[in-house]
Amino acid sequence: MSLPSPRPDRGALEGYHSPQLDVSVRLNTNESPYEPPREFVDAWLEALRQVPLNRYPDRAATELRRGIAAALGQPAERVFAANGSNEVLQTLLLTYAGPGRRSLVFEPTYALHAHISHITATEVVTAERAADFTVSPTEAGLVIAAERPAVVLLCSPNNPTGTVESRATIEALLAAVIDHGQGLLVVDEAYGEFADESALELVADDVPLVVVRTYSKVWSLAAMRLGFAVGPPSIIEELEKTVLPYHLASATQLAGREALRFDSEMRARVDTLISERRRLAAALERLPGLTVYPSGANFVLVRVDGDGHALWQRLVERGILVRDFSRWPRLDNCLRITVGTPEEDDALITALREVLTEVAA
Ligand code: PMP
């Protein structure tokens, strides 16, 4: 007897998964180093106690969407919520891409953009970022005009490089998408709150633009799996038709709603992480043999002048896990470091200083 083979067009996800090693300092998956406030957890659990568990959740996630929309100064009809921004992206591609359609990604970027394209049977067109990892609006415009992708996926701040695209670049991409008449620009702002630029203000009812965000990083709620999209109501309605009914558990919806009441605590965390990112980047710049790329996210990409993988290994031996991108195209010898607590970052800097001296000796 033989078992069936899976669809051959799903692509491979090899190399994406970050090893989950048991180390004391984990700076590899861009989570917040801080747990959410205790008062939030108590309020959420209290609210959860009132939920009739024999009933399905609110299918339209009405209160959650209303809350997210109010926090962003947007109408609720422009908000779609799902299990993490990955599910939001998958729903977007299932709805607007798929067989016979193309997505455009700007490499190097978040691997899931190409992967979700593959699993939704979307053909992936790849454009290259410039040497400083920004997207060239001129080149992007040419690719969009030539390839006519159904969905253009732009990650800003970009994972794993940290690059923030200017408003002018986003407007140029949007103009190119509008020009070809059938496309959708999706700006993945999973790290948007850590940057000065956002495409959120460009969202309008008649513009083919959707901005995607998540509770995983800023709201310290990676465990909850909650993300959302902000876009034209007609697009949001289409996403609702695609996604499975009752996909968002009551517990998740409640967590998202309760978290919004702790907005100032969350903002304080973002501010702390932004200052810590500046301190970390400055300390890394002072170390010999490292190039530090500018970042608008909660991580920093560095290029090692030498064997990046060997350096990664030596850090693991010292109980510090960062993300190894050293064998990725265009990212040779690069490591991505998530901003941690000051103590974690100090441990990393001390270890790096020792290891770099050893490697140089
Ligand atoms: N987009 C980007 C750019 C990311 O880095 C991540 C998290 N690694 C996600 C989306 C997915 O986040 P989540 O599904 O946790 O919301």
Boltz pocket constraint, residues with backbone or C-beta under 6 A from the ligand:
constraints:
  - pocket:
      binder: B
      contacts: [[A, 29], [A, 30], [A, 83], [A, 84], [A, 85], [A, 86], [A, 87], [A, 110], [A, 155], [A, 157], [A, 158], [A, 159], [A, 188], [A, 190], [A, 191], [A, 213], [A, 214], [A, 215], [A, 216], [A, 222], [A, 225], [A, 226], [A, 227]]
      max_distance: 6.0
